[in-house]
Amino acid sequence: MSAPSAPRGRPLPHVSALDFVRRAVGLEHNPLCRRFDLARSRLRLAVLVAVAGSLAAAVVVAVVLLNGIRTEAAETALHRHRVTATTVADAVDTPGRSIRPAQAQAVWQYPAGQRESGPIGVPGGAPAGTAVPIWVDDTGVRASAPRGHTAMQFAAGVYGLTALTGMAGAVAGAYMLRRRSIERAADRAWEAEWAAVEPGWTRRGRPGGGAAGT
């Protein structure tokens, strides 16, 4: 009959959040609490703190970036001007565009007295002479519209979420590595302890086993 294998370590029963924190900071004096249970509790507490810190850091990143984006957008808006362009030809369909599925040659003036021209997006079927508002820069060249508040908030949110995802991944990776290290050390400790007591348990389980000399 083969010798019994070493028993596996069992986690302590469920504890309340307060007991969990007390154990993690070393205030719980439970004789059943092994040092590996303490290490697990401290690791979980560290993860909670790291997650809370990551959330706070992500919010800070988003707020800082939002302020930067707003400053940049305000600076850009100073050099954007909305003018009215007038088409000089009928619209020509441009497949693949859904908002303004056609283009037409148009003219506009900016700065005052300076005539500019070029193709612009127009509604499908728009005839020559259609007035279309466009954005231009200080030189009268067509430019993108200033970024709106929703777009700025979305961009800052994406950056913040990206930062949070990266930090959460780092926390999860560190947790898995540390937890694996703890479990391996716990297994080795259980094996060592069982190796010390197993001979006595084996003798007790044999017929006639007991203390020597009785």
Disulfide bonds with the S-S distance in Angstrom:
none
